[in-house]
Amino acid sequence: METLLRYRGRALTTADIREIRELIAAHPGMSRRKLSERLCEQWGWRQANGALRDMVARGLMLALHRAGHIELPAVRRGLHNPLAARQLARRRPHPVEVDRTPLCASLRELGALTFCQVRRTPQEALFNWLIESDHYLGYTRAVGEHLKFMVYAGVRPVALFAWSSAARHLGPRDRHLGWSLEARRQNIRFLAYNTRYLIPSWVQVPHLASHLLSRMTRMLSVEWEKVYGHPVYFAETFVDPTRHRGTCYRAANWVMLGRTQGRGKDDLTHRPNRTVKDVLGLALVADFRERLLSA
């Protein structure tokens, strides 16, 4: 059967397109969001934790709409689709009051440190504001599977970690793992990407960064499975060498996988248009290749 389009590893046939057209025709008053949820239910598209993969379905339907294969209903609200809502993704978080008194101590003097997963909790607003106000990249709204952690010394936050789903295509990482296209398609969900790591500017504690990073990665897989119903076996991140050396990552046993090409995922020119970054990775289990290469 003829393949009309490929989306995130899935081949869409004429029969698939016909089924989506019939779904739209059967529900003329339904919004794009509701249609994507209904398509997930028909096709059994669910995350490991049982949640519908409606964001993926919405992106697929939009791609088919733009290619002329289907006709979606008009958008009911501006910036309704997060995949197209870049302005929404960069909406500035509301300021939150936080104690910025300098904290200068040794790691031992800091005392017990507590890791808290704060996504969808009252502390998430503080997390978002600290990333926006103190991290050089600022805050962006995550899409897909993602977790947010704050580390507390007593009642004061001393570090923040943001993790998300890994990029589908990343040359240095893919070559390091040595996996096939099919293995990558099936197992990309077992990778986690460290999008932000922040120790606020008022926290001055020697060796704190590598210490917390090591503790964070030891617990990451278990925390991921609590929320999404599956573990992660490998972690990755980018380091901008014009700003940082990645010292804390290297001290925590992350390895250099290579460098990006400086083009970004939306590149159409095949020419560098941003800073080339170091790609670092860390195996979270000893047999990560055996787990990730199986297809």
N, C-alpha and C positions, 0 to 999 in steps of 0.2 A: 504494500500500500504506500502511496506517495507521501513523502515527508515534506510538509510545507514550511516548517519552522522548527528550530531547536531553541529550547529555553532552559537554562540551568541544567543541562544534561539530558533533558527529556525531548524526544522526537515527537512532534505534533503531526498527526496524520490527517487526511481529509475526513476520516470518521470522527476524530477528536474535534475538529473544527465544526462539523455538522452538529455534534452533541452540544457544543457551547452555543451555537446559533439557536438551537431548539430551546435551550435553557433561557436565553434572553427573550425569545419570542413568547415563551410560556409565562413570563413574569414582566410584562411591559412597564409596570409601575415600580419595579424594584431598583434600588440604588446600585451603583457599581460595587460598593462594599458588600451589600447583601448578596449580590450575584456571585462575588468571589467566595463568600462563605458557603453558599449553596453548591458551588462547583467543588469545593473541598470535600463537602459531605458526599457528593456523588462519586468522586474519584478516590475517596479515602485518604485524602492528603492531611495527615496529622503529624504533629511533633511527637517525640517519644513520650512526652508527658500528657499526651492526649489532646492538646490544644490544636485548633485548626491552623493550617499553614496559609491563612488567608492573604497575608502580605505577598507571598510567592504567587498565589493564584491571581491577585490583583495586578501584579507586574506582568504576568503572562498575558492576561486579557488585554492590558494596555498595549503590549507589544503586538498582539494580533490586530487590535483596533488600528494602530498606526500603520501596520502593513496592509490594511485593507481587507483582511480576512473576515472580520466581524464588525458590527456596528454597535458600540456601547451607548447607553443612554447618556444624556448630557450631564456634566458635572453639576451636582446640586450646590456644593459649597466650594469656594476658592481654596486651593491648597489642600483638598481633601485627601489626595493620594500622597502618602509620605515619601514614595519613591521619586515623586516630582517636586516635592515641597522643600526645596533647599532653603528657602527663606524661613520656613517653619523650623527646620532642623537647627538653624542658627539663632532661633529666638533667644534673647538674653534671659537667663534665669533671674528671678526676683532676688534682690540683695537680702542677705540674712546676717544678723548680728553674730559675731564670733569673737572670742577673746584672742587678741593678737599680741598679748604680752610675750616678749621673748622667752623662749624656753631653752636654756643652755644647761646641759647636764651630760653625764656619761650614760652609756646604755644601761649600766647597772643601777644608777641613780634614778633612772626613769621609772623603774618599777614594773609591775605587771602590765602587759599590753594585750588589749582585747580586740579581736577582729569581729566586725559586724557587717553582715550583708544587708545593705540599706535600700536596695531597689524596692519600690512600692512600700516604703515605710515613711514615717514622719521625718526621718533624718535625710531623706533623699534630697530635699530642697537645699539643705546645707551643703551636701556633697556637690550638687550641681553648681552652686554659687562659688564654692571654693575652687572648683576646676575652672570656672569662667574667669574668676578674678585673680588666680594665682598661677595657673598653668599657661605657658607661652602659646599653646595651641587653642586655649579656650575650651568652651563647652560646645559639643554638638550632640544632637539627639541620636541615640543608637537605634538601629533597625535590626530585627532578628533577635536571636538569643544573646542575652548580655546580663552581666552581673556588676554590682557596684559594692565595694567594700570600703569601710572607714576603720581605721585603727585608732584606738583610744588609749591614752595614758591617763587613767582616772576618768575624768569627764571631758578631757581636752582631746580633740582630734589631732593626731600627729602624722597621719599618712592616709592617702587615698589611692585605691586601685580601681580601674575600670577595665572590664574584659568583655569581649564580644566574639561573635562568630568570625572565623578566619576567612581571609580572601580566597575566592575559588581558584584564582590563578596567581601564583607567586613563584617565579622562576627559581631563585636560590633555594627556597624551601622545597619545591617539587623535586629538584635535582638531588637535594640532600636525602630526601625520603626515598627517592627512586621508585615512586609508585606509578602504576599505569593510569590511563585516563578513567577507566572504569573503577579502579580502586579509589581514585580521588573523588569521583562522583559519589560513591557509596559512603566514603569515610571522612569526607571533609568536616562533617559535624563533630568529629572527635578531636578537632583542633580548636584552641582558644587563642585569641589575639589580645594582647595587652595594649589597649588603645591609649590609656593614660596612667601614669604613675606620678603622684605628687607628694612631696614632703613640703608643707607650707614654709614660706620664707622665714617665719619667726621660730621655727624649730631647728636648733643647732645641736645635734647629737651625733658624735662620731660613730661610724659603722652602722648607724641605724638603717640606712637604705638597703644595704645588702642583707642585713639580718631579717628585715621584714619581707624582702622579696623571697628569700629562701623559705620562710614560714608560709607565706602566701601560696607559693606553688606546691607546697606539700599538701595543702588542704583544698586546692582548687578543684580537683576532680570530684571529690566527695561533695563539695558545695554545688558544683554544676549539676550533679546527678540528683540532688535534692530538689532542684527547681525544674530541670528539663528531662529527668528520667533517663539520662545516659551520662557516662563519664567522659572525660577528655584525656587524651594520652600524650599530647604534645602542645607546647606553648610557643608563641612567636611574638616578636615585636619589631618595630623600626626605631633606629636611633639616628638622629640628624648629626653627622660628625662636625658640622659647622658650629654646633652649639654644645654638644656633649660627647664624651668619650665612651659612654656606656660602662663606666667603671663598676657600678654596683651590680649590673647584670653579669659582667665577667666574673666578679668576685663571688656571685651566686651560682657559678658554673654554667651560665648560658654560653653558647658557642656561636661564633661568626659563621653564617651560612652563605654570605655573599652580599652583593649590593643591588639596589633597585636600579632601573634604567632612567629614573627621573621623569617618567611620563604620566603616571597616574592611570587609574582604571578607565577614565573616560577619554583617553587620548585618541585623536583621529589623525594626527599629523605624523606620528611615528618619530617625533623629535623631542628631546628633553625639554620640559617646561617647568620643572621644579627641582628642588634640591635632591641629589642622589643620596639615599639613606642606606645605612648598614642594616642588614637583616640578621637578627639574632634568634636563636631557638633553644629550647630546653625540652628534653625528654622527661615526661612525667611518670613513666613506667619503664622498667628495664626492657621489656619486649615490645616496645612501641612500634617497631617496623613490622614485626609479625602481625600485630593487630591492624595496622594501617594499610598494609600491602595486600591483605586478603580481599578478594572481590567475588 
